[in-house]
Amino acid sequence: MKLIEYVDHIQLPVTDINKAVSWYIEVLGLELLTVHPHAAWLKFVSGPVLMLHYSTKNEKTLWFSEDGFL
């Protein structure tokens, strides 16, 4: 039995969407799917989509789950 069978997307907080998008395209060769002022989605050759979301926090981001914040 596999613990994880599929990853749909990965989310990373960034403080500058445009700068981060440029870095992921130029350095890692990802393809831009769409960009908005507070989020961007980029595609690897295969595997999950990368979602960059705007955050002003310099600390660990808290994620909401069914049970509350992790």
Secondary structure by P-SEA (a helix, b strand, c coil): ccccccccbbbbbbccaaaaaaaaaaacccccccccccbbbbbccccbbbbbbbbccccbbbbbcccccc
